[in-house]
């Protein structure tokens, strides 16, 4: 997949691109079969919701899960990312947000770069958040909300750490600042069927409401940083927050997830 000049201009102007069906049903099935196993992990990379035992985040799956490792190197993801960054890329951080039915909590308005700059010493906002929908996202199950064009204002300084956050850091944007940004750019939900992929500028303001529906809205975030924009901070944060492996990724075969599906089918057949 190769982005056109017009698509790159749209990303630079609006801060995101959305592609429905970038992954097909078989590829999504491979990832969803794997994510059920991720929920059974008990390490510090797994974060629970504030008000229940439901899982809020699973960090770092690209390091210990073969399907998600292959996902991170798919040409359909890595190719556009390199175009948008104008440079080779590595995974600064990956995280799965299950947002399960009835229990998936809200995310306050924030910019991801705000955390990476303050806590990891990432020099510049030259990072692309790649959001892969593993469930259908619609108006009722807490879709990701973005403020188009908000990245062009740079890093917002009117922020405060989200209260009671454990296992992650969100620099919450003030209501006054959010109102000003939304008055200019509006707010749009990123909806679509499972397999939809969004490429998002790391300074784009975003958030989401809690999921009061019965239906999950899982998103896998592969956050790619330019190898020319390496964090300069210490290693105070865990590997799954600030990846110490800054080796530029190389694309795999674009059929890599289908290969896993075929292998699983052979194994089931005996």
QUITA-V793910 format. One record per residue. N is the residue number from 1. RES is the residue in three letters. SS is DSSP state (H for helix, E for strand, L for the rest). Layout:
BEGIN
N_RES_SS, N_RES_SS
END
This chain:
BEGIN
1_UNK_L, 2_UNK_L, 3_UNK_L, 4_UNK_L, 5_UNK_H, 6_UNK_H, 7_UNK_H, 8_UNK_H, 9_UNK_H, 10_UNK_H, 11_UNK_H, 12_UNK_H, 13_UNK_H, 14_UNK_H, 15_UNK_L, 16_UNK_E, 17_UNK_E, 18_UNK_E, 19_UNK_E, 20_UNK_L, 21_UNK_L, 22_UNK_L, 23_UNK_L, 24_UNK_L, 25_UNK_H, 26_UNK_H, 27_UNK_H, 28_UNK_H, 29_UNK_H, 30_UNK_H, 31_UNK_H, 32_UNK_H, 33_UNK_H, 34_UNK_H, 35_UNK_H, 36_UNK_H, 37_UNK_H, 38_UNK_H, 39_UNK_L, 40_UNK_L, 41_UNK_L, 42_UNK_L, 43_UNK_L, 44_UNK_L, 45_UNK_L, 46_UNK_E, 47_UNK_E, 48_UNK_E, 49_UNK_L, 50_UNK_L, 51_UNK_L, 52_UNK_L, 53_UNK_L, 54_UNK_L, 55_UNK_E, 56_UNK_E, 57_UNK_E, 58_UNK_E, 59_UNK_E, 60_UNK_L, 61_UNK_H, 62_UNK_H, 63_UNK_H, 64_UNK_H, 65_UNK_L, 66_UNK_H, 67_UNK_H, 68_UNK_H, 69_UNK_H, 70_UNK_H, 71_UNK_H, 72_UNK_H, 73_UNK_L, 74_UNK_L, 75_UNK_H, 76_UNK_H, 77_UNK_H, 78_UNK_H, 79_UNK_H, 80_UNK_H, 81_UNK_H, 82_UNK_H, 83_UNK_H, 84_UNK_H, 85_UNK_H, 86_UNK_L, 87_UNK_L, 88_UNK_L, 89_UNK_E, 90_UNK_E, 91_UNK_E, 92_UNK_E, 93_UNK_E, 94_UNK_E, 95_UNK_E, 96_UNK_E, 97_UNK_E, 98_UNK_L, 99_UNK_L, 100_UNK_L, 101_UNK_L, 102_UNK_L, 103_UNK_L, 104_UNK_L, 105_UNK_L, 106_UNK_L, 107_UNK_E, 108_UNK_E, 109_UNK_E, 110_UNK_E, 111_UNK_L, 112_UNK_H, 113_UNK_H, 114_UNK_H, 115_UNK_H, 116_UNK_H, 117_UNK_H, 118_UNK_H, 119_UNK_H, 120_UNK_H, 121_UNK_L, 122_UNK_L, 123_UNK_L, 124_UNK_L, 125_UNK_L, 126_UNK_L, 127_UNK_E, 128_UNK_E, 129_UNK_E, 130_UNK_E, 131_UNK_E, 132_UNK_E, 133_UNK_E, 134_UNK_L, 135_UNK_L, 136_UNK_L, 137_UNK_E, 138_UNK_L, 139_UNK_L, 140_UNK_L, 141_UNK_L, 142_UNK_L, 143_UNK_L, 144_UNK_E, 145_UNK_E, 146_UNK_E, 147_UNK_L, 148_UNK_L, 149_UNK_L, 150_UNK_H, 151_UNK_H, 152_UNK_H, 153_UNK_H, 154_UNK_L, 155_UNK_L, 156_UNK_L, 157_UNK_L, 158_UNK_L, 159_UNK_E, 160_UNK_E, 161_UNK_E, 162_UNK_L, 163_UNK_L, 164_UNK_L, 165_UNK_L, 166_UNK_L, 167_UNK_L, 168_UNK_L, 169_UNK_L, 170_UNK_L, 171_UNK_E, 172_UNK_E, 173_UNK_E, 174_UNK_L, 175_UNK_H, 176_UNK_H, 177_UNK_H, 178_UNK_H, 179_UNK_H, 180_UNK_H, 181_UNK_H, 182_UNK_H, 183_UNK_H, 184_UNK_H, 185_UNK_H, 186_UNK_L, 187_UNK_L, 188_UNK_E, 189_UNK_E, 190_UNK_E, 191_UNK_L, 192_UNK_E, 193_UNK_L, 194_UNK_L, 195_UNK_L, 196_UNK_L, 197_UNK_E, 198_UNK_E, 199_UNK_E, 200_UNK_E, 201_UNK_E, 202_UNK_L, 203_UNK_L, 204_UNK_L, 205_UNK_L, 206_UNK_E, 207_UNK_E, 208_UNK_E, 209_UNK_L, 210_UNK_L, 211_UNK_L, 212_UNK_L, 213_UNK_L, 214_UNK_L, 215_UNK_L, 216_UNK_L, 217_UNK_L, 218_UNK_L, 219_UNK_E, 220_UNK_E, 221_UNK_E, 222_UNK_E, 223_UNK_E, 224_UNK_E, 225_UNK_E, 226_UNK_E, 227_UNK_L, 228_UNK_L, 229_UNK_L, 230_UNK_L, 231_UNK_L, 232_UNK_L, 233_UNK_L, 234_UNK_L, 235_UNK_L, 236_UNK_L, 237_UNK_L, 238_UNK_L, 239_UNK_L, 240_UNK_L, 241_UNK_L, 242_UNK_L, 243_UNK_L, 244_UNK_L, 245_UNK_L, 246_UNK_L, 247_UNK_L, 248_UNK_L, 249_UNK_L, 250_UNK_L, 251_UNK_L, 252_UNK_L, 253_UNK_L, 254_UNK_L, 255_UNK_L, 256_UNK_H, 257_UNK_H, 258_UNK_H, 259_UNK_H, 260_UNK_H, 261_UNK_H, 262_UNK_H, 263_UNK_H, 264_UNK_H, 265_UNK_H, 266_UNK_H, 267_UNK_H, 268_UNK_H, 269_UNK_H, 270_UNK_L
END
